[in-house]
């Protein structure tokens, strides 16, 4: 039963991500017949902490001992969490908690704390898309899923950016206390009651790699010709390699296949066009290389978990649909 929740902070904590946790677990909503959690904010580095906001500090009487009684421990995001070292006592506390079945949740860059504790080893995990490559390099035994909202590898749950932290918190409530409780909390917060963890993050389209690697020039060409049908054989010829060698080098240097790379870039281009233009679905489908609006919709739903029309409404309002 989920009754006792602790958020653990380090110097440089992000108040907004902490606020997400406080909003879900820290408020008394007993007037709505909802459970009241025994909630506390604890510190791993003394009673007074700086945040990433100048002049904004946090103070708490609770230390690491508060984690020992928690059913859920949340590690919100913080500045410099990616490159810093962490108190060994904190890492040991998190490992003990997971070993006894306590749920451990990270929000955004808080996942790097879990990685330092070894809690990501062999597990799937989520992180903000900007940090996915760094997380994978820093913790090669983690199975980083770079574009999902959250991942539940009980007892370790990881989430991406701020809004995904809300989704993950509500997911835990729904899982432990049922959909009625989770939906009522969401209603009070005026947020969607449920977004599946596998739904994709909305990310900016990255530029193809153009460093002096063996497929860099081909990536640039592919990105400029997304509306054209190409084969591995044609791409290999452009790279002056055999198809087998090209496919192997492509996988080594991009981490994926030519088809999947091309599909991802096409979806990202479609996202750009949906966000920034009033072009029709047929035009966008043709420009992004899908051919038809039906094919665009199929791949969009498959990749992002939403339709092109719904995506456009999210970014541009109902009048743009």
C-alpha positions in Angstrom: 0.0 0.0 0.0 1.3 3.4 -1.0 1.1 5.6 2.1 4.6 7.1 2.8 6.4 9.2 0.2 9.7 11.0 0.4 11.4 13.3 -2.2 15.1 13.3 -1.8 17.1 16.4 -2.9 20.6 17.4 -3.7 22.2 20.8 -4.0 21.0 22.4 -7.2 17.5 20.9 -7.1 14.9 22.1 -9.6 11.9 23.5 -7.7 9.5 22.9 -10.5 10.2 19.2 -10.7 10.0 19.0 -6.9 6.7 20.8 -7.1 5.3 18.1 -9.4 6.0 15.5 -6.7 4.6 17.8 -4.0 1.4 18.5 -6.0 0.6 14.8 -6.5 1.7 13.4 -3.1 2.0 16.4 -0.7 -1.4 17.9 -0.6 -4.3 17.0 1.7 -7.2 16.1 -0.5 -9.3 14.3 2.1 -12.1 16.7 1.4 -12.5 14.8 -1.9 -12.3 11.5 -0.1 -8.8 10.9 -1.4 -5.9 9.4 0.6 -3.5 11.6 2.5 0.1 10.6 2.1 2.7 10.9 4.8 4.9 13.1 2.6 8.3 14.7 3.3 11.0 16.4 1.5 14.4 15.1 2.6 18.0 16.3 1.8 21.1 14.3 1.1 23.4 17.3 1.6 22.4 19.1 4.8 19.3 21.0 5.9 19.8 24.0 3.5 20.0 23.5 -0.2 20.5 25.9 -3.1 18.3 25.5 -6.2 19.1 26.3 -9.8 17.1 29.5 -9.4 19.3 32.4 -8.0 18.3 33.4 -4.5 15.9 30.5 -4.1 16.9 28.1 -1.4 15.2 25.2 0.3 15.3 24.1 3.9 14.2 20.8 5.4 14.7 19.0 8.8 14.7 15.6 7.1 17.8 13.7 6.1 18.5 10.3 4.6 17.0 8.4 7.5 13.6 9.6 6.3 14.0 7.3 3.3 14.0 4.1 5.4 10.3 4.3 6.1 9.1 5.4 2.7 7.0 3.3 0.3 8.1 5.5 -2.6 11.2 7.6 -3.0 11.3 10.2 -5.7 14.5 11.8 -7.0 13.5 15.1 -8.9 15.8 16.8 -11.4 18.6 19.0 -10.5 21.4 21.1 -12.1 24.7 19.4 -12.8 23.2 16.0 -11.8 24.7 14.6 -15.0 28.3 15.2 -14.3 28.6 15.3 -10.5 29.4 12.7 -7.9 26.8 11.7 -5.3 27.0 11.0 -1.5 27.7 7.3 -1.1 25.2 7.2 1.7 22.5 8.3 -0.6 23.4 5.7 -3.2 23.4 3.0 -0.5 20.0 4.2 0.8 18.5 3.9 -2.7 19.9 0.4 -3.2 18.6 -0.8 0.1 15.2 0.7 -0.7 14.9 -1.0 -4.0 16.1 -4.3 -2.5 13.3 -4.2 0.1 10.7 -3.4 -2.6 10.4 0.3 -2.1 9.5 2.1 -5.3 12.2 4.5 -6.6 11.1 7.1 -9.1 13.3 9.6 -11.0 12.1 12.8 -12.7 14.2 14.0 -15.7 17.9 14.2 -14.7 17.2 12.5 -11.4 17.8 9.3 -13.4 21.5 9.9 -13.2 21.4 9.5 -9.5 19.7 6.1 -10.0 22.3 5.2 -12.5 25.1 6.0 -10.1 23.5 3.7 -7.6 23.5 0.9 -10.2 19.7 0.7 -10.3 19.5 1.1 -14.1 21.8 -1.9 -14.8 19.9 -4.3 -17.0 16.7 -2.2 -16.8 14.8 -0.2 -19.4 14.7 3.5 -18.4 13.5 6.9 -19.6 15.1 10.3 -19.6 14.6 13.7 -21.2 15.5 13.3 -24.9 18.3 15.8 -24.5 20.1 13.6 -22.0 19.5 10.2 -23.6 22.8 9.8 -25.4 24.8 11.0 -22.3 22.9 8.6 -20.1 23.5 5.6 -22.4 27.3 6.4 -22.6 27.6 7.0 -18.8 25.6 3.8 -18.0 26.1 1.3 -20.8 24.3 -1.5 -18.9 21.1 0.6 -18.8 18.6 0.1 -21.6 17.8 3.7 -22.4 14.6 4.4 -24.3 15.2 7.9 -25.6 11.7 9.0 -26.6 9.2 7.6 -24.2 7.4 9.4 -21.3 8.2 7.0 -18.6 9.2 3.4 -17.9 8.0 1.2 -15.1 10.6 -1.5 -14.2 9.2 -2.1 -10.8 10.5 -1.1 -8.3 12.5 1.4 -10.4 10.4 3.9 -12.4 12.0 6.5 -14.6 10.4 9.5 -16.4 11.4 12.1 -18.9 10.8 15.9 -18.6 8.5 17.7 -16.2 5.1 16.8 -17.6 6.2 13.2 -17.9 7.0 13.3 -14.2 3.3 14.0 -13.5 2.4 11.1 -15.8 4.7 8.8 -13.9 3.4 9.9 -10.5 -0.2 9.4 -11.5 0.8 6.0 -13.1 2.1 4.9 -9.7 -1.1 6.1 -7.9 -3.2 4.3 -10.5 -1.2 1.1 -10.2 -1.3 1.1 -6.4 -4.6 2.7 -5.5 -6.7 2.4 -8.6 -7.9 4.6 -11.5 -10.5 6.5 -9.5 -7.9 7.9 -7.1 -5.5 8.8 -9.9 -8.3 10.3 -12.0 -9.5 12.4 -9.1 -6.0 13.8 -8.4 -5.6 14.5 -12.1 -8.9 16.4 -12.1 -7.8 18.5 -9.2 -4.5 19.3 -11.0 -6.3 19.9 -14.3 -4.0 17.5 -16.2 -4.8 14.5 -18.4 -5.7 11.6 -16.2 -3.6 9.1 -18.2 -0.9 9.2 -20.8 0.7 5.8 -21.5 4.4 5.6 -20.7 5.2 4.4 -24.2 3.9 7.6 -25.8 6.7 9.5 -27.4 8.2 12.7 -26.2 7.9 15.6 -28.6 11.5 16.3 -29.7 13.1 18.8 -32.0 14.4 17.3 -35.2 18.2 16.8 -34.8 20.5 17.6 -37.6 22.2 14.5 -39.2 25.7 13.8 -38.1 28.2 15.3 -40.6 31.5 14.6 -38.8 34.2 12.8 -40.6 32.7 9.4 -40.2 32.0 7.0 -43.1 28.3 7.6 -43.4 28.1 11.3 -42.5 27.7 12.6 -46.1 25.1 10.0 -46.8 23.1 11.1 -43.7 23.1 14.7 -44.9 21.9 13.6 -48.4 19.2 11.4 -46.9 18.0 14.3 -44.8 17.7 16.5 -47.8 15.8 13.9 -49.8 13.3 12.5 -47.3 10.6 12.7 -50.0 12.4 10.2 -52.2 12.3 6.5 -52.1 15.8 5.0 -51.7 17.2 1.5 -51.2 20.2 0.3 -49.2 21.9 -0.5 -52.5 21.5 3.1 -53.7 22.8 4.5 -50.4 25.7 2.1 -50.4 26.6 3.1 -54.0 26.6 6.8 -52.8 28.9 5.8 -49.9 31.2 3.8 -52.3 30.6 0.6 -50.3 29.0 -2.8 -50.7 25.4 -2.9 -49.3 26.6 -5.3 -46.6 29.4 -3.1 -45.5 27.3 0.0 -45.7 24.5 -1.5 -43.5 27.1 -2.6 -40.9 28.8 0.8 -40.8 25.5 2.6 -40.6 24.4 0.5 -37.6 27.7 1.1 -35.9 27.7 4.8 -36.4 24.0 5.7 -35.9 22.8 2.8 -33.6 20.0 1.9 -36.0 19.2 0.7 -39.5 18.9 3.0 -42.6 15.2 2.3 -42.8 14.6 3.2 -39.1 16.7 6.3 -39.3 14.9 7.4 -42.4 11.5 6.7 -40.9 12.4 8.7 -37.7 13.6 11.7 -39.7 10.4 11.6 -41.8 8.2 11.6 -38.7 10.2 14.5 -37.2 9.9 16.5 -40.4 6.1 15.9 -40.4 6.1 17.1 -36.8 7.8 20.3 -37.9 5.4 20.9 -40.7 2.4 20.3 -38.5 3.7 22.7 -35.9 4.8 25.5 -38.2 2.5 25.4 -41.3 -1.1 25.2 -42.3 -0.3 22.7 -45.1 -2.8 19.9 -45.7 -2.1 16.3 -44.6 -1.6 15.2 -48.2 1.0 17.9 -48.7 2.8 17.0 -45.5 2.7 13.3 -46.3 4.2 13.8 -49.7 6.9 16.3 -48.4 7.9 14.0 -45.6 8.1 10.9 -47.8 5.1 9.0 -46.7 3.2 9.3 -50.0 -0.4 9.4 -48.6 -2.1 10.9 -45.6 -3.2 7.4 -44.6 0.4 6.2 -44.5 1.4 9.4 -42.6 -1.3 8.7 -40.0 -0.3 5.1 -39.6 3.4 5.8 -39.0 2.6 8.8 -36.8 0.4 6.8 -34.5 2.9 4.0 -34.5 5.8 6.3 -33.6 4.2 8.9 -31.3 1.0 7.3 -30.1 -1.1 10.2 -31.4 -2.6 11.2 -34.8 -1.3 14.1 -37.0 -4.5 16.1 -36.4 -4.3 15.7 -32.6 -0.6 16.6 -32.7 -1.3 19.8 -34.6 -4.1 20.7 -32.1 -1.7 20.2 -29.2 0.8 22.8 -30.6 -1.5 25.2 -32.5 -4.9 24.9 -30.9 -8.2 23.5 -32.1 -8.6 26.0 -34.8 -5.6 24.6 -36.6 -7.0 21.1 -36.9 
